[in-house]
């Protein structure tokens, strides 16, 4: 609703002067589908999908990571319309107030801030994902950057039952009790 609907009903949102969030932050425990949802959103709206991991931008050279951050955003701008998915974003933009964050990380966070606010980001949906919301720099969470935070938690019993049905659809299903399997798979 918050990501797809504004793109599909742009005129309605413009008519009522409703702003569309610039960025989305998926947070929650590991293994709950943050990457899956980002990929499915991309497929649903017909946008290209770029997934960025910390290792994709890490550099051993001074200011090398800043250059890689710029390259990633430039690549995304060239592939518009695109969903740019930043996985484990807490490692890319650590909280600069912590005493264990070194100077070069602080300049990398500044580069991210600049790229998030770039005027040519129109046509891009930027989604960050984290397991540790409190570890992200406060400046990244301000309005105009990641405006919408969406919790993605473990699936409930009904969702687990549906997942098992999908996974086991090629097997004989007459005697499978999906409600029992869902109950037994409680986290």
SULPEGI-V142158 format. One record per pair of residues at least 4 apart in sequence whose C-alpha atoms are under 6 Angstrom apart, sorted by the first residue. I is the first residue (numbers start at 1). J is the second residue. D is the distance in Angstrom with one decimal. If there is no record, write none. Layout:
BEGIN
i = {I:I}
j = {J:J}
d = {D:D}
END
This chain:
BEGIN
i = {1:5:6:11:13:13:21:23:23:23:23:23:24:24:24:24:25:25:25:25:25:26:26:26:27:27:27:27:27:28:28:28:28:29:32:32:42:42:42:47:47:48:49:49:50:50:51:52:52:53:57:57:58:59:59:66:80:81:81:82:83:83:83:84:85:85:86:87:87:88:88:89:89:89:90:90:90:93:93:93:94:94:94:95:95:95:96:96:141:143:155:157:160:161:161:164:165:178}
j = {5:9:10:15:17:18:147:126:127:145:146:147:127:146:148:149:127:128:129:146:149:129:150:151:129:130:131:151:152:131:151:152:153:131:153:154:46:47:83:81:82:82:82:83:84:85:85:86:87:87:65:68:65:64:65:108:123:123:124:124:124:125:126:126:127:128:128:128:129:129:130:128:129:130:94:135:136:109:136:137:135:136:137:135:136:137:101:106:146:147:159:182:182:178:182:168:169:182}
d = {5.1:5.9:5.4:6.0:5.9:5.1:5.3:4.9:5.8:5.6:4.1:5.6:4.7:5.1:4.9:5.8:5.6:4.7:5.7:6.0:4.7:4.7:4.9:5.9:5.7:4.9:5.6:5.0:6.0:5.1:5.6:5.2:5.5:5.3:5.8:5.3:5.9:5.0:6.0:5.3:4.8:4.5:5.7:4.9:5.0:6.0:4.7:5.0:6.0:5.3:5.6:5.1:5.3:5.2:5.0:5.4:5.7:4.9:5.7:5.0:5.8:4.7:5.9:4.8:4.8:5.8:4.6:6.0:5.0:5.5:4.8:5.9:5.9:5.8:5.3:5.8:4.9:5.1:5.9:5.9:5.9:4.9:5.3:5.7:5.0:3.6:6.0:6.0:5.5:5.1:5.5:5.3:5.4:5.2:5.1:5.9:5.7:6.0}
END
